[in-house]
């Protein structure tokens, strides 16, 4: 399905489509053309615009359509006035019921956006931080986030301008995507040739030129939107006599949703027969991506030629005016994609240089990651070695506990281990290092104080006279206890 099927209109264009009444009555010569019997049709489905706020956009338009005043103003307002916001001011005159419903739709949309913001925050792991919803809502320009409760004139104005800008850029972005696709395909072909030997390259180049010739060998492609192109659809798709071609009848037959306009999807359907002349999905030489790009080119060309008010729709009046122009009757030949390469050689050169830089960046990142990997592996080896050493040390300590500890160190309960030298007679206790044993003849020192002076002339006896000035204490003098702590 073509991407353009999701791009029926900008918001103002979408409004025009959905607000329009039935198609303009068409006078038909029933003697020449057999008109299919009228059948009851379901209301036309709104086509997804591809915008992330598509549902909100369509729901707003659906409810505005129900207000007769707004509907009439839409039909009488110039497209430039709509773009400038003049139509949005008519919101003040819609019914209370519609305004209430629009308020509800806006509250639901704001709630949806806040849910999306919260979900994104959860994914990014920011649960510990408060969310500033007002700041984040600023990125959504299609509504007034400062007033999340009621749908006002500013909201409609924002919605129209945002959708118009977004959809106008959509085709441009598609063309850029297609250009990158074509350059990538050509780059891969050139790289494939580099990998071949001389003979292989020659065969590949011959095959490539053969495919190009086969693709270019097709019936004449009519100028999109010309009388010849439309008459061919009239004859082959509608099964009608080309001599009876009538622009009004043709418009009525191919306005498939009956809204009185050709939208982009309906226009693209008119080019299917022309595209089938060029592209066949079963042929090796035909690229279906290129077919969709060709369809887009045809539609854009017709819109530029016929859509006089630039609302991305073709009304019956615009269509009839176009059928009276010289370009409709005597068009120029149509140049297909193979005659209009999507890129220049300069663009191709810049594209390949960009690919080289990208490859270099990727290689550098790969090298950095490899270094990080090697460093992590080295650190892991160190940790493993340290773990082994620690385990060996633990095992060594365990062996010491079981083999090298003396038996008396083992005790149970509160028993105090017997220490060496304790509770032994003084004469059997070991001396500290550096202390010589006393000779045997010096071991018989009397321990009785009365005997201290006996045999030792230098030790004074109790009955020796006192030196001069030292009188003996009287016998009744109190005995002063010797307190070593009080001695100065």
C-alpha positions as CSV (number, residue, x, y, z in Angstrom):
1,X,0.0,0.0,0.0
2,X,1.3,3.4,-0.9
3,X,2.4,5.6,1.9
4,X,0.3,8.4,0.4
5,X,-2.9,6.6,1.4
6,X,-2.2,7.8,4.9
7,X,-1.9,11.4,3.7
8,X,-5.3,12.4,2.5
9,X,-5.1,15.9,3.7
10,X,-3.7,18.3,6.2
11,X,-6.1,19.0,9.0
12,X,-7.9,21.8,7.2
13,X,-8.0,19.6,4.1
14,X,-9.2,16.7,6.0
15,X,-11.9,18.9,7.5
16,X,-12.9,20.0,4.0
17,X,-13.3,16.4,2.9
18,X,-15.3,15.3,5.9
19,X,-17.5,18.4,6.1
20,X,-18.5,18.3,2.5
21,X,-22.0,17.3,1.7
22,X,-22.9,14.9,-1.2
23,X,-21.1,15.3,-4.5
24,X,-22.2,17.9,-6.9
25,X,-25.0,16.4,-9.2
26,X,-23.7,15.3,-12.5
27,X,-25.7,15.3,-15.7
28,X,-25.3,12.0,-17.5
29,X,-26.4,11.0,-21.0
30,X,-28.1,7.8,-20.0
31,X,-28.6,6.8,-23.7
32,X,-24.8,6.4,-24.1
33,X,-23.5,5.4,-20.7
34,X,-24.9,2.7,-18.4
35,X,-24.7,3.9,-14.9
36,X,-24.4,1.2,-12.2
37,X,-27.5,0.9,-10.0
38,X,-27.4,3.0,-6.9
39,X,-26.7,1.1,-3.7
40,X,-26.7,2.2,-0.1
41,X,-23.1,2.8,0.9
42,X,-21.6,3.0,4.3
43,X,-20.2,6.3,5.4
44,X,-16.7,6.7,4.0
45,X,-13.9,5.6,6.3
46,X,-11.5,8.3,7.5
47,X,-8.1,7.5,6.2
48,X,-5.2,7.5,8.6
49,X,-3.0,10.5,8.0
50,X,0.1,8.8,9.4
51,X,0.4,11.5,12.1
52,X,0.9,10.4,15.7
53,X,-2.2,12.5,16.7
54,X,-4.3,11.2,13.8
55,X,-7.1,9.8,16.0
56,X,-7.4,13.1,17.9
57,X,-7.5,15.0,14.7
58,X,-10.2,12.9,13.1
59,X,-12.4,12.9,16.2
60,X,-12.2,16.7,16.5
61,X,-13.2,17.0,12.8
62,X,-16.0,14.4,13.2
63,X,-17.7,16.5,15.9
64,X,-17.1,19.8,14.2
65,X,-18.9,18.4,11.2
66,X,-22.0,18.0,13.3
67,X,-22.3,21.7,13.8
68,X,-24.3,23.4,10.9
69,X,-22.8,26.9,11.5
70,X,-19.3,25.7,11.4
71,X,-20.0,23.6,8.3
72,X,-21.4,26.5,6.4
73,X,-18.5,28.7,7.3
74,X,-16.0,26.1,6.1
75,X,-17.6,26.0,2.6
76,X,-17.5,29.8,2.4
77,X,-14.0,30.4,3.7
78,X,-11.0,30.7,1.4
79,X,-8.2,28.3,2.0
80,X,-5.6,31.0,2.8
81,X,-8.0,32.4,5.4
82,X,-8.2,28.9,6.9
83,X,-4.4,28.7,7.1
84,X,-4.3,32.1,8.8
85,X,-6.6,30.9,11.5
86,X,-9.8,32.8,10.5
87,X,-11.9,29.6,10.5
88,X,-10.7,28.7,14.0
89,X,-12.4,31.8,15.4
90,X,-15.8,30.4,14.3
91,X,-15.4,27.8,17.1
92,X,-16.9,30.4,19.5
93,X,-20.2,30.0,17.7
94,X,-20.6,26.2,17.6
95,X,-23.2,24.5,19.8
96,X,-22.7,23.8,23.5
97,X,-23.0,20.1,22.9
98,X,-20.1,20.1,20.4
99,X,-17.9,22.3,22.6
100,X,-18.5,20.0,25.6
101,X,-17.5,17.0,23.5
102,X,-14.4,18.8,22.2
103,X,-13.4,19.6,25.8
104,X,-13.7,15.9,26.6
105,X,-11.6,14.9,23.6
106,X,-8.8,17.3,24.6
107,X,-8.7,16.0,28.2
108,X,-8.4,12.5,26.8
109,X,-5.6,13.5,24.5
110,X,-3.7,15.3,27.3
111,X,-4.1,12.2,29.5
112,X,-2.8,10.0,26.6
113,X,0.3,12.2,26.2
114,X,1.0,12.1,29.9
115,X,0.7,8.3,29.9
116,X,3.1,8.2,27.0
117,X,5.6,10.4,28.9
118,X,5.3,8.3,32.0
119,X,5.8,5.1,30.0
120,X,8.9,6.5,28.4
121,X,10.3,7.6,31.7
122,X,9.7,4.1,33.2
123,X,11.5,2.5,30.3
124,X,14.5,4.9,30.7
125,X,14.6,4.0,34.4
126,X,13.8,7.4,35.8
127,X,11.2,6.3,38.4
128,X,13.0,8.2,41.2
129,X,12.5,11.6,39.5
130,X,9.5,13.8,39.4
131,X,8.0,14.4,36.0
132,X,7.5,18.0,34.8
133,X,4.5,17.2,32.5
134,X,4.0,20.9,31.5
135,X,7.6,21.1,30.2
136,X,7.3,17.8,28.3
137,X,4.0,18.7,26.8
138,X,5.5,21.7,25.1
139,X,6.9,19.4,22.4
140,X,3.3,18.7,21.3
141,X,2.5,21.8,19.3
142,X,-0.9,20.7,18.1
143,X,-2.7,21.6,21.4
144,X,-2.5,24.3,24.1
145,X,-0.9,22.4,27.0
146,X,-1.3,25.3,29.4
147,X,-5.1,24.7,29.4
148,X,-5.6,20.9,29.6
149,X,-9.3,21.1,30.3
150,X,-11.1,22.9,27.6
151,X,-10.9,23.0,23.8
152,X,-10.5,26.7,22.7
153,X,-10.0,28.6,19.5
154,X,-6.2,28.4,20.0
155,X,-6.5,24.6,20.1
156,X,-8.2,24.4,16.7
157,X,-5.8,26.9,15.2
158,X,-2.8,24.9,16.5
159,X,-4.3,21.7,15.2
160,X,-4.8,23.1,11.7
161,X,-1.4,24.6,11.4
162,X,0.5,21.6,12.9
163,X,-1.2,19.1,10.7
164,X,-0.7,21.3,7.6
165,X,3.0,21.6,8.3
166,X,3.5,18.0,9.1
167,X,1.7,16.7,6.1
168,X,3.4,19.1,3.7
169,X,6.7,17.8,4.8
170,X,5.7,14.2,4.5
171,X,6.1,13.9,0.8
172,X,9.5,15.7,0.9
173,X,10.7,13.2,3.5
174,X,9.5,10.3,1.3
175,X,11.5,11.6,-1.6
176,X,14.6,11.8,0.5
177,X,14.1,8.3,1.8
178,X,13.7,7.1,-1.8
179,X,16.9,8.9,-2.9
180,X,18.8,7.2,0.0
181,X,17.4,3.9,-1.1
182,X,18.6,4.3,-4.7
183,X,22.0,5.5,-3.7
184,X,22.4,2.6,-1.2
185,X,21.4,0.1,-4.0
186,X,24.0,1.6,-6.4
187,X,26.7,1.7,-3.7
188,X,26.1,-2.0,-3.0
189,X,26.3,-2.8,-6.7
190,X,29.6,-1.0,-7.0
191,X,31.0,-2.7,-3.9
192,X,30.0,-6.1,-5.3
193,X,31.9,-5.3,-8.6
194,X,35.0,-4.5,-6.6
195,X,35.0,-7.9,-5.1
196,X,34.9,-9.6,-8.5
197,X,37.8,-10.4,-10.8
198,X,38.0,-8.7,-14.2
199,X,36.0,-11.4,-16.0
200,X,33.3,-11.5,-13.3
201,X,32.9,-7.7,-13.4
202,X,32.5,-7.8,-17.1
203,X,29.7,-10.4,-16.9
204,X,28.0,-8.4,-14.1
205,X,28.1,-5.2,-16.0
206,X,26.6,-6.9,-19.1
207,X,23.8,-8.3,-17.0
208,X,23.1,-4.9,-15.4
209,X,22.8,-3.2,-18.8
210,X,20.6,-6.0,-20.1
211,X,18.2,-5.5,-17.1
212,X,18.1,-1.7,-17.7
213,X,17.1,-2.2,-21.3
214,X,14.4,-4.7,-20.5
215,X,13.0,-2.3,-17.9
216,X,12.9,0.5,-20.4
217,X,11.2,-1.6,-23.0
218,X,7.6,-0.9,-22.2
219,X,4.5,0.6,-23.9
220,X,4.2,4.4,-24.0
221,X,3.3,6.0,-20.7
222,X,0.6,8.6,-21.0
223,X,1.0,11.9,-19.3
224,X,-0.7,11.6,-15.9
225,X,-4.1,13.5,-15.8
226,X,-4.2,13.9,-19.6
227,X,-7.2,13.1,-21.7
228,X,-5.4,10.1,-23.2
229,X,-4.6,8.7,-19.7
230,X,-8.1,9.1,-18.4
231,X,-9.7,7.7,-21.5
232,X,-7.5,4.6,-21.2
233,X,-8.9,4.1,-17.6
234,X,-12.4,4.8,-18.9
235,X,-12.0,2.0,-21.5
236,X,-9.9,-0.6,-19.7
237,X,-10.9,-0.2,-16.0
238,X,-14.5,1.0,-16.4
239,X,-15.3,-1.0,-19.6
240,X,-16.8,2.0,-21.4
241,X,-16.6,3.1,-24.9
242,X,-13.7,5.7,-25.3
243,X,-15.9,7.6,-27.8
244,X,-18.4,8.3,-25.0
245,X,-15.8,9.7,-22.6
246,X,-17.4,12.4,-20.4
247,X,-15.3,14.2,-17.7
248,X,-18.3,14.6,-15.3
249,X,-19.2,11.0,-15.5
250,X,-15.6,10.0,-15.1
251,X,-15.3,12.1,-11.9
252,X,-18.4,10.5,-10.5
253,X,-17.3,7.0,-11.2
254,X,-13.9,7.5,-9.5
255,X,-15.0,9.6,-6.6
256,X,-15.1,6.4,-4.6
257,X,-16.2,7.8,-1.3
258,X,-18.8,10.2,-2.9
259,X,-17.6,13.3,-1.1
260,X,-17.3,15.4,-4.3
261,X,-13.5,15.5,-4.3
262,X,-10.6,13.5,-5.6
263,X,-8.3,13.0,-2.7
264,X,-4.7,11.7,-3.0
265,X,-5.7,8.1,-2.6
266,X,-8.3,8.3,-5.3
267,X,-5.9,10.1,-7.7
268,X,-3.2,7.5,-7.2
269,X,-5.7,4.7,-8.1
270,X,-6.1,6.3,-11.5
271,X,-2.4,5.7,-12.3
272,X,-2.4,2.0,-11.7
273,X,-2.8,1.1,-15.4
274,X,0.1,3.4,-16.4
275,X,2.3,1.8,-13.7
276,X,1.5,-1.7,-14.8
277,X,3.0,-0.8,-18.2
278,X,6.4,-0.2,-16.5
279,X,6.5,-2.5,-13.5
280,X,5.8,-6.2,-13.0
281,X,6.5,-7.8,-9.6
282,X,7.6,-11.0,-11.3
283,X,10.3,-9.4,-13.4
284,X,13.9,-9.2,-12.0
285,X,14.5,-5.8,-13.6
286,X,11.4,-4.1,-12.0
287,X,11.7,-2.7,-8.5
288,X,8.4,-2.2,-6.7
289,X,9.9,0.5,-4.4
290,X,10.5,2.5,-7.6
291,X,6.9,1.8,-8.7
292,X,5.6,3.5,-5.6
293,X,7.9,6.5,-6.1
294,X,6.6,6.8,-9.7
295,X,3.0,6.7,-8.4
296,X,3.9,9.6,-5.9
297,X,5.5,11.6,-8.8
298,X,2.3,11.2,-10.9
299,X,0.0,12.3,-8.1
300,X,2.1,15.3,-7.2
301,X,2.2,16.4,-10.8
302,X,-1.6,16.2,-11.2
303,X,-2.1,18.1,-7.9
304,X,0.2,20.8,-9.0
305,X,-1.6,21.1,-12.3
306,X,-5.2,20.8,-11.1
307,X,-5.4,21.8,-7.4
308,X,-5.8,25.5,-7.9
309,X,-6.4,26.4,-4.3
310,X,-3.7,24.1,-3.0
311,X,-5.9,22.3,-0.5
312,X,-4.5,18.8,-1.5
313,X,-7.9,18.0,-3.0
314,X,-9.3,18.1,-6.5
315,X,-12.9,19.4,-6.6
316,X,-15.3,18.7,-9.5
317,X,-15.0,22.3,-10.6
318,X,-11.2,22.2,-10.6
319,X,-11.3,18.9,-12.5
320,X,-13.6,20.3,-15.2
321,X,-11.4,23.4,-15.6
322,X,-8.3,21.3,-16.1
323,X,-10.0,19.2,-18.8
324,X,-10.4,22.4,-20.9
325,X,-6.7,23.3,-20.8
326,X,-4.3,22.6,-23.7
327,X,-2.2,20.5,-21.4
328,X,-5.1,18.1,-21.0
329,X,-5.7,17.7,-24.7
330,X,-2.1,17.9,-26.0
331,X,0.2,17.0,-23.1
332,X,4.0,16.6,-23.2
333,X,5.5,13.2,-23.0
334,X,6.0,11.8,-19.5
335,X,9.5,11.1,-18.3
336,X,9.7,8.0,-16.1
337,X,12.2,7.4,-13.2
338,X,14.7,5.7,-15.5
339,X,14.9,8.9,-17.5
340,X,15.2,11.0,-14.3
341,X,17.8,9.6,-11.9
342,X,16.9,10.3,-8.3
343,X,20.4,11.6,-7.4
344,X,23.3,13.4,-9.0
345,X,26.9,12.1,-9.1
346,X,27.9,14.7,-6.6
347,X,25.2,13.5,-4.2
348,X,26.4,9.9,-4.8
349,X,30.0,10.9,-4.0
350,X,28.9,12.7,-0.8
351,X,26.8,9.7,0.2
352,X,29.7,7.3,-0.2
353,X,32.0,9.6,1.8
354,X,29.4,9.6,4.5
355,X,29.3,5.8,4.4
356,X,33.1,5.7,4.7
357,X,33.0,7.9,7.8
358,X,30.2,5.8,9.3
359,X,32.3,2.7,8.7
360,X,35.4,4.3,10.3
361,X,33.3,5.4,13.3
362,X,31.9,1.9,13.7
363,X,35.4,0.3,13.4
364,X,36.7,2.7,16.0
365,X,33.9,1.8,18.3
366,X,34.5,-1.9,17.7
367,X,38.2,-1.4,18.5
368,X,37.3,0.5,21.7
369,X,34.9,-2.2,22.7
370,X,37.5,-4.9,22.0
371,X,40.0,-3.1,24.3
372,X,37.4,-2.8,27.0
373,X,36.7,-6.5,26.7
374,X,40.4,-7.4,26.9
375,X,40.8,-5.1,30.0
376,X,37.9,-6.8,31.6
377,X,39.2,-10.2,30.9
378,X,42.6,-9.2,32.4
379,X,40.9,-7.9,35.5
380,X,38.9,-11.1,35.7
381,X,42.1,-13.2,35.5
382,X,43.6,-11.1,38.3
383,X,40.6,-11.7,40.5
384,X,40.7,-15.4,39.7
385,X,44.4,-15.5,40.7
386,X,43.7,-13.6,43.9
387,X,40.8,-16.0,44.7
388,X,43.1,-19.0,44.3
389,X,45.8,-17.4,46.5
390,X,43.2,-16.6,49.2
391,X,41.9,-20.2,49.1
392,X,45.4,-21.6,49.4
393,X,46.0,-19.3,52.4
394,X,42.8,-20.5,54.1
395,X,43.7,-24.1,53.5
396,X,47.2,-23.5,55.0
397,X,45.7,-22.0,58.2
398,X,43.4,-24.9,58.5
399,X,46.3,-27.3,58.3
400,X,48.2,-25.4,61.0
401,X,45.2,-25.6,63.3
402,X,45.0,-29.3,63.0
403,X,48.8,-30.2,63.1
404,X,51.0,-27.6,64.8
405,X,49.0,-26.5,67.9
406,X,50.5,-28.0,71.3
407,X,48.2,-30.5,73.1
408,X,47.9,-28.3,76.3
409,X,46.4,-25.6,74.2
410,X,43.3,-27.8,73.8
411,X,40.9,-27.3,76.6
412,X,37.2,-27.6,77.2
413,X,34.7,-25.4,78.8
414,X,36.0,-22.7,81.2
415,X,39.2,-24.6,82.1
416,X,42.2,-22.3,82.1
417,X,45.1,-23.7,80.2
418,X,48.2,-24.4,82.3
419,X,50.8,-21.9,81.6
420,X,54.5,-22.9,81.6
421,X,56.3,-21.7,84.8
422,X,53.2,-21.0,86.8
423,X,52.6,-22.7,90.2
424,X,56.2,-23.9,90.2
425,X,58.6,-23.3,93.2
426,X,60.7,-20.2,92.7
427,X,63.8,-22.2,92.5
428,X,62.4,-24.2,89.5
429,X,61.0,-21.3,87.6
430,X,63.1,-20.3,84.6
431,X,65.0,-17.1,84.7
432,X,64.5,-14.3,82.2
433,X,67.1,-14.0,79.5
434,X,70.3,-12.4,80.5
435,X,70.1,-13.4,84.2
436,X,72.8,-15.8,85.4
437,X,72.1,-18.5,87.8
438,X,73.4,-17.7,91.3
439,X,76.4,-19.9,92.3
440,X,75.5,-22.6,94.9
441,X,77.5,-21.0,97.6
442,X,75.4,-17.8,97.4
443,X,72.1,-19.6,97.7
444,X,72.1,-19.9,101.5
445,X,71.2,-16.2,102.3
446,X,69.2,-16.2,105.5
447,X,65.7,-15.0,105.2
448,X,65.3,-14.2,108.9
449,X,65.8,-10.5,109.6
450,X,67.5,-11.2,112.8
451,X,70.1,-13.2,111.0
452,X,70.7,-10.7,108.3
453,X,73.7,-9.1,110.2
454,X,75.2,-12.4,111.3
455,X,78.2,-13.2,109.4
456,X,78.1,-9.9,107.5
457,X,80.2,-7.3,109.4
458,X,79.1,-4.5,107.1
459,X,75.5,-4.8,108.0
460,X,74.7,-2.8,111.3
461,X,73.3,-4.7,114.2
462,X,70.3,-3.6,116.3
463,X,72.4,-2.8,119.5
464,X,75.0,-0.7,117.7
465,X,75.1,3.0,118.9
466,X,73.4,5.6,116.8
467,X,75.4,8.3,115.1
468,X,75.7,11.6,116.8
469,X,72.5,13.6,116.7
470,X,70.3,10.5,116.3
471,X,68.6,9.5,119.5
472,X,66.8,6.4,120.1
473,X,63.1,6.7,120.0
474,X,61.5,6.3,123.3
475,X,60.0,2.9,124.0
476,X,56.5,4.4,124.2
477,X,56.7,6.3,121.0
478,X,54.1,5.3,118.5
479,X,55.1,3.2,115.6
480,X,54.7,5.1,112.3
481,X,53.8,2.7,109.6
482,X,55.9,2.9,106.6
483,X,53.6,3.7,103.7
484,X,55.6,3.8,100.5
485,X,52.9,5.8,98.8
486,X,53.4,8.7,101.3
487,X,57.2,8.8,101.0
488,X,58.1,12.0,99.1
